[in-house]
Amino acid sequence: MNTSSIHLNQQNFLTHIIDEDIQSKCLENRLWSGTPGDAKFQELKGKIDLAKIRTRFPPEPNGYLHIGHAKSICINFGLAKKYNGVCHLRFDDTNPEKEDQEYVDSITQAIKWLGFNLVENNKENLYFASDYFEYMYEFAESLIISENAYIDEQSSEMIKQNRGTLTEPGIDSPYRDRPSEESLKIFREMRDGKYPDGLFVLRAKINMKSPNINMRDPVMYRIKHVFHHRTGNKWCIYPMYNWAHPIEDALEGITHSICTLEFEDLKPLYDWFLNKLRDLGKLRNPLPKQYEFSRLNLSHIVTSKRKLFKLVKESIVDGWDDPRMPTLLGLKRRGYTPNSIRLFCDRTSISKSDSTIDYSLLEQSLRDDLDPIAPRAIGILDPIKLTITNYPDDKKEICYAPTNPHNKEMGMRELILEKEIWIERSDFQEEAIKNYFRLFPGNLVRLKYAYIIKCTGYLKNSNGDITNVYAEYIPETKSGTPGSNSVKVKGTITWLAITQAEKVLVNLYDRLFTDSSPDSGNKNFLDYINPDSKKTITAFLEPNTIKQNNTKWQFERLGYFALDDKFSNKNNNVVINRIVTLKNSWSL
């Protein structure tokens, strides 16, 4: 992976924690067999873990990754790399109703696309929570036998009602003191499929009067006769996330379980489960520790799966990979590079304070990534014809332009100048306004890489639209020749010879929402859809640009653009997406 954009020495509260852990030697003597397992398994087959730390990224395979996930991915994989550790990709597939192999494949591909390696020392660090169902079940039986868990048969509504509030304690279930033998018998029958969905649940026996509602006898297992994408119909009881999560971390030898702030109130429960299982001999020290950081909040987007699904379902966007979506699929198709996304994540702080990052930081990260490496090309998005009246009718003249001004090794491009050329409509005005230095009658400008011209007139059609601009060129002012700067001008415009320019379709993308926080408060995010977030136009492109096997360019004076692989070459079309403008031009 190219880590040039990752500040591996950047300090934050997480690195301070890890530094202290390493210095205190509390992470030493951890056992790892190369396979997740409980205390007995690791003591039998494990050796001292050579990884200094172990982190994990644990997505649920029920949707596509978005830019917020990229932050967590970069943190977990980045810390593992910094400390000569290992980061696990673990799919938290404990809720089979919403999960699918399609999401597993998409998430795995997205992480690899971002540039992170799942293989360390010839070992693929790809795991599934469903592989630990037997351990979770065994551990649950241990809690029942030790009278730390019980079977409850209250309805889900009653359990919720008796849970209490932030100001009122919960009420003990009438089944809280059910004999452990009876709870164990029912639990085993639940696994055997003898009961319908919702009849029983397994709950931890903690404290119904705890000020932390999460500690009020949380549900550990529920009955669900649902097909699982990996285990099939083997199981009809499934663990709740709050029970499964700490076990998954412990079995995998995770040292630092890093999650976002919404899980902070669950930390006491995380520790309670781990400590109980250690005391019962199921797990061994050192146990995983959970740490929280503020999630990535980016302006002008929504990341809720429900809201993103609504955008797709109501055809506001063209699918999960629509270039206006904050999904990694969408960003990739729009033209964002893995390095630009890693650079963006690196530029956002790691802290415990919630804040919103302006979308322009993501756009600037793309510019900074592509500027030194992207080949240049000329594109004319809104063309108007310009005739150089004193230029010979049959003359074709080569003008030279650098492929990238920051890298001479990329060579030069050849542009053909002719009598009739395309220019941008915005590069001409009938009457000059203040600080406008481009074409207007009587004004001089330079045709970039070519000559200085003087506007001599223009032509309108019957609708009053300008159809042709006329100019004369000054022969002794060709760029790169002696005396080319003898005439001083303030404006430079781009151009393409009409007979040389290649016609392409260009999608001009902009931000999907006009409001910086479209779903904050009581807002209906659909009220803030930007009607101009996508415009498809026919434009002209410098010849041979596509044939150079490049897929991303800077169109001079316009911005950064990328080939849309999804639609290009269909019906011999070339479709190009604007990634970002050359400068931040957002004004809504």
Residue pairs with C-beta under 8 A, 6 or more apart in sequence:
1 115
1 116
1 117
2 115
2 339
3 81
4 339
5 339
5 342
5 343
5 346
5 369
6 74
6 78
6 81
6 342
6 346
7 346
8 78
8 81
8 82
9 82
10 346
12 349
12 350
12 351
13 293
13 350
13 351
13 352
14 75
14 79
14 256
14 258
14 291
14 293
14 350
15 79
15 82
17 256
17 291
18 53
18 79
18 83
18 256
21 27
21 53
21 255
21 256
22 52
22 53
22 83
26 286
27 52
27 53
27 255
27 286
28 48
29 48
30 48
30 49
30 253
30 255
30 286
31 42
31 43
31 46
31 47
31 48
31 49
31 253
31 284
32 42
32 46
32 47
32 48
32 49
32 50
32 51
32 253
33 41
33 42
33 45
33 46
33 47
34 123
35 41
35 45
36 127
36 131
36 132
36 251
36 252
36 253
37 45
37 46
37 135
37 251
38 135
38 139
38 251
38 282
38 283
39 278
39 281
39 282
39 283
39 284
40 281
42 253
42 284
43 284
49 253
51 80
51 84
51 85
51 86
51 120
51 253
52 83
52 84
52 85
53 79
53 80
53 83
53 85
53 86
53 255
53 256
54 80
54 85
54 86
54 87
54 88
54 252
54 253
54 254
54 255
54 256
55 76
55 77
55 79
55 80
55 85
55 86
55 87
55 88
55 254
55 255
55 256
55 257
55 258
56 76
56 87
56 88
56 89
56 90
56 249
56 252
56 254
56 257
57 69
57 72
57 73
57 76
57 77
57 87
57 88
57 89
57 90
57 111
58 90
58 91
58 92
58 129
58 245
58 248
59 65
59 69
59 91
59 92
59 107
60 91
60 92
60 93
60 94
60 95
60 98
60 99
61 91
61 92
61 93
61 99
61 100
61 101
61 103
61 104
61 107
61 229
62 95
62 98
62 99
62 100
62 103
62 305
63 103
63 305
63 308
64 103
64 106
64 107
64 110
64 320
64 327
64 328
64 329
65 73
65 106
65 107
65 110
65 111
65 327
65 328
65 329
66 303
66 308
66 325
66 326
66 327
66 328
67 296
67 298
67 301
67 303
67 326
67 327
67 328
67 331
67 341
67 344
67 362
68 295
68 296
68 297
68 298
68 303
68 326
69 328
70 114
70 296
70 328
70 341
70 342
70 344
70 345
71 295
71 296
71 345
71 348
72 258
72 259
72 260
73 111
73 114
73 116
74 114
74 342
74 345
74 346
75 258
75 293
75 345
75 350
76 87
76 258
77 87
77 116
79 85
79 87
79 256
79 258
80 86
80 87
81 87
85 255
86 120
86 125
87 116
87 125
88 125
88 126
88 127
88 252
88 254
89 107
89 108
89 111
89 118
89 125
89 126
89 127
90 126
90 127
90 128
90 129
90 248
90 252
91 104
91 107
91 127
91 128
91 129
91 130
92 129
92 241
92 244
92 245
92 248
93 99
93 104
93 128
93 129
93 130
93 228
93 229
93 230
94 129
94 130
94 238
94 239
94 240
94 241
94 244
95 238
95 241
96 224
96 226
96 227
96 228
96 229
96 238
97 224
97 226
99 228
99 229
100 229
101 229
104 229
106 329
108 118
108 126
110 328
110 329
111 118
112 118
113 328
113 332
113 338
114 328
114 338
114 341
114 342
115 338
115 339
115 342
118 124
118 125
118 126
119 125
127 248
127 252
128 230
129 244
129 248
130 228
130 230
130 231
131 230
132 244
132 247
132 248
132 251
133 231
133 235
133 239
135 247
135 251
136 239
136 243
136 244
136 247
137 191
137 237
138 282
139 247
139 277
139 280
139 282
140 149
140 187
140 202
140 220
140 221
140 239
140 243
141 184
141 187
141 188
142 277
142 280
142 282
143 149
143 204
143 220
143 276
143 277
143 280
144 150
144 151
144 180
144 183
144 184
144 187
144 202
145 180
145 184
146 180
146 276
146 280
147 180
147 205
148 204
148 205
148 276
149 183
149 202
149 203
149 204
149 205
149 220
150 173
150 175
150 176
150 177
150 178
150 180
150 183
150 202
150 203
150 205
151 175
151 178
151 182
151 183
151 186
151 187
151 190
151 200
151 201
151 202
151 203
152 159
152 173
152 175
152 176
152 200
152 201
152 202
152 203
152 217
152 219
153 175
153 199
153 200
153 201
154 162
154 173
154 174
154 175
155 198
156 198
156 201
159 173
159 201
159 203
159 219
162 170
162 171
162 172
162 173
162 208
163 170
163 208
163 213
163 216
164 170
164 171
164 208
164 213
164 216
165 213
166 213
169 208
169 209
170 208
170 209
170 213
170 216
170 217
171 208
172 208
173 203
173 217
176 205
176 208
176 217
183 202
186 200
187 202
187 221
189 195
190 200
190 202
190 221
190 223
190 236
190 237
191 235
191 236
191 237
193 225
193 236
195 223
196 223
196 225
197 222
197 223
197 224
197 225
198 222
198 223
199 223
200 223
201 219
201 220
201 221
201 222
201 223
202 219
202 220
202 221
203 217
203 218
203 219
203 220
204 217
204 218
204 220
204 243
204 272
204 273
205 217
206 215
206 216
206 217
206 218
206 269
206 272
207 215
207 216
207 217
208 216
208 217
209 216
210 216
212 265
212 268
212 269
213 265
214 242
214 265
214 266
214 268
214 269
215 268
215 269
215 272
218 240
218 242
218 243
218 269
219 240
220 239
220 240
220 242
220 243
221 237
221 238
221 239
221 240
221 243
222 237
222 238
222 240
223 236
223 237
224 236
224 237
224 238
225 236
226 236
226 238
227 233
228 234
228 235
228 238
239 247
242 266
242 269
242 270
242 273
243 273
245 257
245 270
246 257
246 270
246 271
246 273
246 274
246 288
246 290
247 273
247 277
248 254
249 257
249 288
250 274
250 277
250 283
250 287
250 288
254 288
255 286
255 288
255 289
256 288
256 289
256 291
257 270
257 288
257 289
257 290
257 291
258 290
258 291
258 292
258 293
259 290
259 291
259 292
259 293
260 292
260 293
260 294
260 295
261 292
261 293
261 294
261 295
261 352
261 354
262 295
263 290
263 292
264 292
266 290
267 290
267 292
270 290
271 287
271 290
274 283
274 287
274 288
275 287
277 283
278 284
278 285
278 287
292 352
293 350
293 351
293 352
294 351
294 352
294 353
294 354
294 355
295 354
296 345
296 348
296 357
297 354
297 355
297 356
297 357
298 326
298 356
298 357
298 358
298 359
298 362
299 356
299 357
299 358
299 359
299 516
299 517
300 359
300 511
300 512
300 513
300 515
300 516
300 518
301 326
301 359
301 511
301 512
301 513
301 518
302 308
302 311
302 326
302 513
302 518
302 519
302 525
303 326
304 519
307 519
307 525
308 320
308 325
308 326
308 327
310 316
310 526
311 317
311 325
311 512
312 319
312 320
312 322
314 526
316 526
316 529
317 324
317 325
317 512
320 327
320 329
320 330
321 327
321 329
321 330
321 332
321 333
321 566
322 330
322 333
323 330
323 331
323 333
323 334
323 335
323 507
323 509
323 564
323 577
324 330
324 334
324 509
324 510
324 511
324 512
324 533
324 534
325 331
325 512
328 341
331 341
333 564
333 565
333 566
333 577
334 509
334 562
334 577
334 579
335 366
335 551
335 552
335 560
335 561
335 562
335 577
335 579
336 362
336 366
336 579
337 366
337 369
337 370
337 552
339 369
340 362
340 365
340 366
340 368
340 369
340 370
341 362
341 365
343 365
343 368
343 369
344 361
344 362
344 365
347 361
347 365
348 357
348 361
349 355
356 516
356 517
358 516
359 511
359 516
359 586
360 584
360 586
363 580
363 584
364 584
366 560
366 579
366 580
367 560
367 580
367 582
370 552
370 554
370 560
371 406
371 554
372 404
372 406
372 407
373 404
373 407
374 404
374 552
374 553
374 554
374 560
375 403
375 404
375 410
375 548
375 550
375 553
375 554
376 401
376 402
376 403
376 404
376 405
376 413
376 553
376 554
376 555
376 556
377 413
377 541
377 542
377 545
377 553
377 554
377 555
377 556
378 401
378 415
378 448
378 494
378 495
378 496
378 541
378 542
378 555
378 556
379 506
379 539
379 540
379 541
379 542
379 555
379 556
379 558
379 561
380 422
380 423
380 424
380 494
380 495
380 496
380 501
380 539
380 540
380 541
381 424
381 506
381 508
381 537
381 539
381 558
382 424
382 425
382 426
382 537
382 539
383 422
383 423
383 424
383 425
383 539
383 540
384 422
384 423
384 424
384 425
384 428
384 466
384 467
384 468
384 469
385 420
385 421
385 422
385 467
385 468
385 469
385 498
386 420
386 421
386 422
386 423
386 428
386 439
386 468
386 469
386 470
386 471
386 495
387 419
387 420
387 468
387 469
387 470
387 471
388 419
388 420
388 421
388 453
388 471
388 472
388 473
389 456
389 470
389 471
389 472
390 472
390 473
391 417
391 418
391 419
391 473
392 419
393 419
395 418
395 419
396 416
396 417
396 418
396 497
397 416
397 417
397 418
397 450
398 414
398 415
398 416
398 417
399 414
399 415
399 416
399 417
399 449
399 450
399 478
399 479
400 412
400 413
400 414
400 415
400 449
400 480
401 412
401 413
401 414
401 415
401 448
401 449
402 408
402 410
402 411
402 412
402 413
403 410
403 411
403 412
403 413
404 410
413 542
415 449
415 450
415 496
415 497
415 500
415 542
416 497
416 500
416 543
417 447
417 450
417 451
417 495
417 497
418 497
418 498
418 499
418 500
420 497
420 498
420 499
421 447
421 495
421 496
421 497
421 498
422 495
422 496
422 497
422 498
422 501
422 540
423 439
423 469
423 493
423 494
423 495
424 493
424 494
425 466
426 438
427 438
427 439
427 445
427 493
427 494
428 438
428 439
428 440
428 455
428 458
428 466
428 469
429 436
429 438
429 439
429 440
430 440
430 441
430 458
430 466
431 440
432 440
432 443
437 443
437 445
437 489
437 490
437 491
438 445
438 491
438 493
439 445
439 453
439 455
439 469
439 471
439 491
439 493
440 455
441 455
441 456
441 457
441 458
442 454
442 455
443 454
443 455
443 491
444 452
444 453
444 454
444 487
444 489
444 491
445 452
445 453
445 455
445 489
445 491
445 492
445 493
446 452
446 453
446 477
446 479
446 489
446 491
446 492
446 493
447 453
447 473
447 492
447 493
447 495
448 479
448 492
448 493
448 494
448 495
448 556
449 479
449 480
450 473
450 478
450 479
450 495
451 473
451 474
451 475
451 477
451 478
451 479
452 473
452 474
452 477
452 487
452 489
453 471
453 472
453 473
453 474
454 471
454 472
454 474
455 469
455 470
455 471
456 470
456 471
456 472
457 469
457 470
458 466
458 468
458 469
458 470
459 466
459 467
459 468
459 469
459 470
460 466
460 467
461 467
474 487
476 483
476 484
476 486
477 483
477 484
477 485
477 486
477 487
478 484
493 557
494 556
494 557
496 540
496 541
496 542
500 543
501 540
501 541
501 542
501 543
502 540
502 541
502 542
502 543
502 545
502 546
502 574
503 538
503 539
503 540
503 541
504 538
504 539
504 540
504 541
504 546
504 574
504 575
504 576
505 536
505 537
505 538
505 539
505 573
505 574
505 575
505 576
506 536
506 537
506 538
506 539
506 561
506 575
506 576
506 577
506 578
507 534
507 535
507 536
507 564
507 575
507 576
507 577
507 578
508 534
508 535
508 536
508 537
508 578
509 533
509 534
509 577
509 578
509 579
510 530
510 532
510 533
510 534
510 586
511 530
511 533
511 586
511 588
512 529
512 530
512 533
513 525
513 528
513 529
513 530
514 528
514 529
514 530
514 588
515 523
515 528
517 523
518 525
518 527
518 528
519 525
530 588
539 576
541 574
541 576
545 553
546 563
546 574
551 562
551 563
551 565
552 560
552 561
552 562
552 563
552 579
553 560
553 561
553 562
554 560
554 561
554 582
555 561
557 582
558 578
558 581
558 582
559 578
559 579
559 580
559 581
559 582
560 578
560 579
560 580
560 582
561 576
561 577
561 578
561 579
562 576
562 577
562 579
563 574
563 575
563 576
563 577
564 575
564 576
564 577
566 575
567 573
567 575
568 574
568 575
568 576
